[in-house]
Amino acid sequence: MAAFAAETVCAYTPNLPVGYLGPDYIINTRVGPIYDAILSAPRPIVPPGIGRRGLFGVYVIADINIITGIPGHVRVLQSSGDAALDRAAEDALVQWRFRPRSVYKLTVPVNFAALSRSRRG
């Protein structure tokens, strides 16, 4: 009976890959790249005055609802060292939308220096 219960639980585990966001919004996974999983990806808003303190990168991780494609839990994996930048990255990722049943967890590197340069020109 106990073995049957364990097999039943395994059946409900999503067989979806964990991804790492690469250039051009391609999600790299253990089963290969996924090109069309991201439906909407608003950029983080750099807080005012951040240029005086410097611009840093941060790694954010999101747990994504497999049915809806909406991030359910977003957290900082590696801090930028600046709480305002970390919060901006989290706030942006909460608004992202994914194709349902494409990926259930995603690590996103955010380079604020690149975001700042792209807005100037």
Number of C-alpha atoms within 10 A of each C-alpha: 5 7 7 8 9 10 10 11 9 10 9 8 8 11 12 15 19 18 24 18 17 13 8 7 15 16 24 19 16 10 10 10 15 17 11 12 18 18 11 12 14 12 16 20 15 18 11 8 8 15 12 7 8 10 17 17 19 20 18 21 21 23 19 25 19 19 12 13 21 20 21 12 14 20 19 17 15 13 16 19 11 15 10 14 23 23 19 17 28 21 17 15 24 19 14 18 19 22 16 17 17 22 24 22 20 21 21 21 18 21 16 24 14 12 15 15 9 9 7 6 5
